[in-house]
Amino acid sequence: MNWDRVEGNWKQLKGNIKEQWGKLTDDDLDVIAGRRDQLEGKLQERYGYAKDQASSEIDTWYNSRNWLP
């Protein structure tokens, strides 16, 4: 997985991230700033996910994004 794509396109992806995980606030997205570890942490915080579950959800989301450049 090449997470650099997400980091590089974070501004364009923020809306999609909010659709996927609606409990994340705009402030959360600004703090995350495309960093996977920050996204995992915020999902754990907002949704009560275990680390493995947050990672799995992110992998599923990422792999379904065939529109990423």
Secondary structure, DSSP 8 states (H G I E B T S, - for coil): --THHHHHTHHHHHHHHHHH-TT--HHHHHHHTT-HHHHHHHHHHHH---HHHHHHHHHHHHHT-TT--
